[in-house]
Amino acid sequence: MFGMPGPMEMLVIGVIALLLFGKRLPEVARNLGSSMNEFQKGLRNVQNDIDQAG
């Protein structure tokens, strides 16, 4: 019931995103990707600090 969304749910989410963001969707996706990249970089830095301390 609360697992990963199936193909139909993903399609519905995609249509809703298209309706909400429309022409701004590429910019929103680019910003989301950039934010995820920065978050992962921060996690790697924390992991490296932990490894060096240990």
ChimeraX attribute file (.defattr): number of C-alpha atoms within 10 A of each C-alpha:
attribute: neighborCount
match mode: 1-to-1
recipient: residues
	/A:1	4
	/A:2	4
	/A:3	5
	/A:4	8
	/A:5	11
	/A:6	8
	/A:7	9
	/A:8	9
	/A:9	11
	/A:10	12
	/A:11	12
	/A:12	11
	/A:13	13
	/A:14	12
	/A:15	12
	/A:16	12
	/A:17	12
	/A:18	13
	/A:19	11
	/A:20	11
	/A:21	12
	/A:22	12
	/A:23	10
	/A:24	10
	/A:25	14
	/A:26	11
	/A:27	11
	/A:28	13
	/A:29	11
	/A:30	11
	/A:31	12
	/A:32	12
	/A:33	12
	/A:34	12
	/A:35	12
	/A:36	12
	/A:37	12
	/A:38	12
	/A:39	12
	/A:40	12
	/A:41	12
	/A:42	12
	/A:43	12
	/A:44	12
	/A:45	12
	/A:46	12
	/A:47	12
	/A:48	12
	/A:49	11
	/A:50	10
	/A:51	9
	/A:52	8
	/A:53	7
	/A:54	6
